[in-house]
Amino acid sequence: MTDALLPKFVTMLKEGYDGTRLKADAIAGLTVAIVALPLSMAIAIASGVGPDRGLYTAIIGGFLVSLFSGSRHQIGGPAGAFIILVAASVERHGIDGLLLAVLISGFLLILTGYLKLGKYIKFIPYPVTVGFTAGIAVIIFASQLSELLGLTLPGKEPGPLVAKLEALWSVHDTFNLSAFGVALMTVLIIALVKQYRPNWPSLLIAVIAASLFATALSLPVATIGSRFGGIPSSLPTPALPTFSMEKLIAVLPDAVSFTLLGAIESLLSAVVADGMTGRRHRSSMELIGQGIANIGSAIFGGICVTGTIARTATNVRSGATGPVAGMLHALFLLLFILVAAPLASYIPLAALAGVLAVVSWNMIERPAIAALLRGHRGEAVVLVVTFLFVIFRDLTEGIIVGFALGAVLFIDRMGKNLRVDVESTDEENPVDNRDRETVVYRINGAFFFGAAASVGSVLDRIAARYRNLILDCSGISLMDSTGANIIEGVVKKAEKSGITVYVVGLKPDLRGLLETHEIHEPRVVYAADVDAARELIRAAG
């Protein structure tokens, strides 16, 4: 097995592992578990499934991510980014369909890793990642409005943003002051703890305080117990989702969406961990690890697993030395289920909604958005379009449209950077000397389809008064078939006018490309550089 497909856990064992590192990893794992406990339940509930499935995801998926990850510090579990996708999948296909989609997504992630496609996922433009993250944050917050305000809907809450807001407004008279107070209390406690005791587990403290407050005053608010009957005190028996070819085809689009978003989220999280630790993750193994984790999560009834940036960052800041910290975080969560599951029944749903409201606020990269809006107009458009597509259309569409716009913007910029300089080989004569018989075209930059129109118009201006045309290609950094076809057109026009074309400074691979387009001797003369071409011209008389 190559290093690219070697889990970081194996690398850690090769380096040696002692009690000192185990102690540091145990402390970090416990810290992350305290953060992950309320968050996993909140994300699962917002995704349209029970809180127990969020915990199964964090336990099984989190353990497998750390065991097989290509990053030393990656923490896996349910992520807020998947809320809208998971909720839509449950609505369309039910829980069995969701689990099948998660299972298929796992295999697709493994395939993506083995094919080493992770490097291409990194090509997603920065404005796209900022835009879709902000869009996800808005969607998460909107999904929690009913719990934050204690609203009671007569039917199922709509998924699309506009329809959701209209439905919530239609029942605004059901506003529950107690639920709103619990949610507001949760948000304020999180903010105060973050401000004055940043190293304390603010999310867990806020949820415990809100639970005690609501229970002590017997507030009329929905809880995990009243809505879901609590959570089980053990893991479920592993089982494969119900399978049929018809169902597989039906859930395949959801599985592809899970795969795309999971790959993006996990690799972004791994990059964040690299930046904090100075290490380098293995993107191919990271995707394989995520795939294994999603398969395991689906078999145990969990939802989508991915690397989570906030929990991974917490892991690093807590002093984790390697993958064992993430594995212990999962075991600590399992211990909670085994020992303290009944206590979860008292947690108000409004408190978990407050947690997700804070999470959604923190997801919005405000400095990055401000910088992009102040910067290049094209990047601002990519950001805004991606954001709008995510919140009003679909997350996958937002990524695809944003990527396409970013690619067009890049092509336009690259095309404008290509330059063609026209000069005489006889420097004693002025540029407009009509007796000059040789002209040099110096091409500098990337000669590809994005520059075809502007460059083609310049190269096409070959006047019959010239006997010799030197194409200096030494400044071409890359060329595609469009560029080669433009040169072939120039050569064809030169042949009709009796002009000899000298192609100089070509790298071997570029010459091979031209020759596949029938640009070979004797149609043209190849030379090492401009001076060599001049010598050939003089020798020819």
N, C-alpha and C positions, 0 to 999 in steps of 0.2 A: 504493500500500500504506500503510495506517495505521500509526502508531507501534506500536500494540498487536501488529501482525503483522510487525514488523521485527526481524530478528536483531540481537543486540548487536554482532556482528562488523561489520555494516554501519555501525552507529552509531559504532563505534570508528574505522573508516576515514574517516568524515565528520569526526571530531574531529582526525584527523591521527595518524600513527604514526611514531616515529623509532627510531634505534638504541638510545637509552637504554631505552626501553620494551621493545624486543626483547630486550635483555640481561637485564632483570629477568624477563621472561616465560620466557626460556630456562632460567634458574636455577630458577624455580618449576616449570616443566614437567619438568625432570630430577628434581627432588626428588619430585614426585608420581609419576613413572614408577617410581622406586626403591621407593616404597610400594606402587604398584599391581602391580608384577611378581609378587611371591609371592602377593599377595592374589587376583589374578585367577585364577591357577592353582589355588589352594586352593578358591576358591568353585566353580570349574567341576568339580573332582573331587568335592566334596561334593554337587554337583547331579546327579551320576550321568553326567557326560560327561567327555571327556578334558581335560587341562590346556590343550591347544592351543586349544580352543574358548573358554576364558576369555580367552586372549591375543587371539584374533581379535575378541572382543567389545570388549575394552579398546581395541584399535587402531582398528578400523573405527567401532564405536559411539562410542568416546571422541572420535575426530576429528570425527564428524558432530554430536555433541551440542554441542561447542564452536563449530563453524561456524554452526549454526542455532539455538543456544540463545537464550532470552529473558533469560538471566542472564550477566553478564560473566565470572563466575568458576566456573560450574558445571563439574564434572568428571564425565563419564559412564563407565560400565563395568558389569561384572557386580556384583551386590550380594547380600550375605548374605541379605537379606529374601526373595529369590526361590528360595533353595535348595530348600525343601520343595515349592514349586510346580513348579519345573523338574524335580526328581527324579520327582515324581508323573506329570508329563506324559510324560517319557521312558519310564516304566514302562508307561503306558497306550497310548502311540501310537508309541513309538520315536523315533529322532533325526529322521526325516523329519517326523513329526507335530509334534514340538517346534518345528522350524524353521518349519513352516507356521503354527503358533500364534503364534510371535514375529512373523512377517510380517503376519498379520492384526491383531495387537495394534498394530503400527506404524500401519496405516491407521486403526484405531479411535482412536489417540492424536491423529493428525492431524485427524480429524473432530471429536474432543472440543475440540481447540484452536480450530478454525475456528468451532465453535458457541459458543465462549467459555464452556465449562462448567467451566473451572478454578476460577472463583470459588466454585462450589458445593462443590468438593472441599475447599476451605479451611474449610468449615463442620463438618468432622468434629471432635467434641469432643476436648479435650486428654486426658482420661482414656482415651479409645479409642486414641489414638496411643501413649500411654505403655504401655498394656496390650498392644497387639499387638506393639510393639517388644520388650517383655520376653518375650512368648510366642515370637517369632521367635528371640530369643537362646537360649532353652531348647532349641528345636528344633535350632538349629545345633549347640549343644554336644552334644546327644544324638546327632546324626548323626556326630559325630567320636569317639565313645567307642570304637568298634572299632579305629580307627587309634591313638588315644591309648594304648590298653591292648594293642595288638598282637593283638587277638582274631581268631580264624579261624572264620568261619561256614561251614557246609557248603553253604548255598544263598544266595539273595538276602536281603539284610537287609530286614526289614519296615519299612514307612514309618510307621505309627501308633506313637506314643510307647510305649504300654504293651506292645504286641506286640514292639517293638524291644528294650525293656529285658528282657523275658522271654527273647527269643532270645539276647541277649548274655550273660545270666546262665547260660543253658544251656551255654555254651561257655567259662565263666570259667576252666576248667582249661587253656585255650590261651594264657593270659596270657603276653605276650612282654616280659620285663624290659628288653631292649635298646630296643625301640620306646618303652616307657614312659619310659625314661631320656632318649632323644632328645627326646621331647615335653616332658618336664619341663625339660630343659636349654633348649629353645627358649623356653618360657614365662619362665623365670628370666632369661635374657639380655634378653628384651624388657622385662621389669620393671626390671632394673638399668639398662639404657640409658636408658629413660624417666625413671628417677629421677635419674641422675647426668649424662647427656648428652641432654637432651630434644630437642635440635635434630638429633641423629643419626638416620639411618634404622634404627630398632630392628628392624623386621620383617625387612629384608634382611640386616642383620648377624646376627640370630639364625638365619636359614635357612642362610646361608653357613657359619656356625660349626658348626651341627648337621650340615651336609653333609660338611664337612671331618672332623669328629669321627667320623662313621659310616663314612666311606670309609677313613680312616687306620687304624681298628681293625677294619675288615672286619666290622662288626656285621651280624647276620642280621635286617635290617629291609627292608621293601618300599620301593622308590624309584620315582620317575616312570619311570625306564628299565625296571625289572623289571615294573612293572604296565602301562605304556602304550607302552613301546618308545621313550620320548623324545618330543620335539616336533619338528614339521617346521621347516626353516630358511627357509621362505618362506610367503607367504599363499596360500591355496587359490584356485583359479579360481572366480570368481563364478558362481553358478547358482541358479535358482529351485527351491524345494522341490517335491517331487512333489505334484501337485494333482489332486483329484477332489472332486466335490460331496459325496460320502459322507464323505470324510476331513475336508472343511471343516466339515461339521455336527458331526462327532465332536470336533474340536479347538476349536470355537467357545467352549465354556465356559472352557477353559484360556486362550484368547486374551482373553476378558473379564476373567478374574482377573489376567492379566499387565497389562492396561490399567489396571485399578483401582489395583493396587498400584504400578505404574510412575508413574502420575499423582500418587499420594499421596507417594511417596518423592522424586520429582523436585521437586515444589513445596515439600516440607518442606526439602529441601536448598537450594533457591533462597532460601527465607526465612532459613535459617541464614546464607547468604552475605550477604544484605541486612543482617542484624543485625551482621555483622562489618565490613562496608564502608560502611554508611550509604546504599547505593544501593537502587533498586527494580527488581525483575525484572518481565518481561512474561509473565504466566502463560499467556496464549493461545499466544504464540510459543514458550514453554518446552515446552508439550505438543506442538506441531507439530515442534519440533526433536527431542524424544524419539521421536516417531513416525518421522521420517526415519531416525534412528539405528537404530531397531529393524529397519526394512526393510533397511537396509544390512548390519546384523549378520547377519540371517537369510540374505541372499544370499551372504555369505562364510562361512556355517557357524557363526556365533556364536549365543550365547544372549541372554536378555533384557538390555536396556540400560536403565539409569536413572541419574538424578543420585545421586551417592554423597556422603553428608554428611561422612564422615571425610576422603575425598580432596579434596573441595571446600574444607573447612576448612584442610587442609594447603596447598592452592593459595593461599588467601588469606594465610595466615601466612608463606608463602614469598616474598611480595612480588609476586604476579602483578598485572598491570595490566589484563588483558583476556582475551578468548577465545583469543588466540594461545598462551597458556601451556598450555591444555588441548589444543590441536592439536599442540603440540610434545611434550607428554607421550605422545601416541599415536605420534608419529614416533620417539621414543626407545625405546618398547616394540617398534616394528617393527625398529629397529636391533638390538635384542637378539636377535630371532628370526633376523635375517639373519647375525649375527656369532657369537653365543654360544649358539645353541640346544642344541648337544650337551652343554653344561654342566648343563642342566636335568635330564638323566638321573640325576645323582647326588643329587638332592634327595630326602631321605627323606619319605615320606608322613606319618610321625609328626611331622615338623617342621612341615609345612603344617597338620596337625591342631592342633598347638600354637598356630600363628598364629590359626586360627579360634576356638580356645578363648579366646584373649585378646580377639578381636573380639567374641565373644558376651558376654563379661563387660563390655566397655566399652559395649555396646549397651543394657544395663539401666540405666535412669535412676533410680538408687537414691534420690537426694534428692527427685526428683519423686514417686516411689512413696510414700515416707515422708510427704510433705506431703499427698498425696491421701488416704492412709489415715487421717491425723489430722484431715482436714477434714470436709467434708459427707459424711454417710453415703451419700447417693445416688451421689455421684461415686466413692466407694470401691467401691460395688457395681458400677458401670459398669466400673471398672478391673479388678476381680477377674473378673467374668463374661467380659469381652473376653479376658483372659489365659487363662482356662480353656478357652474355645471355641477359641482359636488352637492351644493345645497338644494338646487332646484331640479336636477336631473338624476344623476347617478354617480357614485364614486368612481367606478371604472371609466365611465365616459369622461369624467373630469380629468383623470390621469391621461387618458388617450388624447383628448383634445388639447390639453395643456402641453403634452409632449410634442404633438404635431406642430403646434404654434411655436414652441421653443425651437424645434428643428428648423422650421422655416426662417425664424429670426436668425439662427446661426448660419444657415445657408446664405441668407442675404448679406450678412456681415462678411463672411468669408469671400463671397463673390466680389464684394466691393474692395477687398484687400488685394485682389489680383491686379497687377499693373503691367502694361506693355509699353516699353520705351522704344521710340523709333529714332535711329541715328545713322549718320553717314560713316562709311569706313575711311573716308578721306577727310580728316579733321581740318584741313586747310580750306575746304569748301564750306560755304554756309549751308544750313539745313535745306533751304529752298533752292539750291543749285540744281537746275533741271538737266545739267550735263552729267550729273553723278550717275554711275552705272551700277552701284552696289548699295543696298540698304540693309541695315541690321535691325531686326526686331528682337528686343530682349524681353522675355516673359518671366515675371517674378511672382511667385505665390502658388496657391493651389489652383490648378487648372482643371476644374470639374464643371458639372452641369450647371451649378449655381452661377458660374461666371461666363457661361457660354455666350449669352446674348451680347454683353458688353465687349468681350474679347473678340468674338467673331467679327463684329463690325469693324474693329481696328485692323485685324489681320486681313480682312477682305479688301482693304484699300491698296491693292497692288497695281501700280501704274505700269503701263507697257514700256515706259522709258528706262526702267531698270532691267539690267541683264542678269543680275545676281541678287538673290534674297537669302540672307543668313538669319536663320531662326536660332537664337541663343536660348537654349532650354536649361542652362545650368542653374537658373534660379527657381525652377519648378520644384516644389516640395512634394507634390503628388499630382497624378493625372488619372482621370477615368476615361471610359470609352467615349464620352461626349467630347472631351478635350481632344482625344486622338482623332475623332471624326472631323472636328473643326480643322485640324492641321491637314487632314486628308483633303478637305475641300480647298484649302489654300494651295496645296500641291497640285491639285487638278486644275485650278485656275491658272497657276503659274505655267503648267505644261501647255495650256492653250495659248498663252502669251509668249512662249519661248523663253521663259525665265528659269534659270537654274536655281534650285533650292538647296541650300546647305543647312543641315540640321546638326547643331553642335552642343556639346556639354551634357548630353543625355546620360542618365544612369542606365545601367544594363537592363533593369526591369522595365523602365520606361521605353527603351528602344524596342524591347520585345513586344510591348503593347502596340507601338506604332507599326511594327512589322506585321502584326496580326490584322491591321487595318490596311494592308497592302502598301504601306509607306516604306519601301525598301529600295535599295540601289538596283538599277540605275535611275529610278524615278527621282530620288534625292541623293545627295552626297553627304555621308556622315563624316564628321570631323571631331577631334577632341575638344577644340575651343575655337574662338573667333579668329585668333592669330593663325591657327592651322588652316582655317577656311580661307583666309586672305592669301596664304601661300599657294593654296590650290588654285585660287582665282588667277593669281599672277602667272602661275605655271601654264594655265590654260590659255593665257594671252587675252 
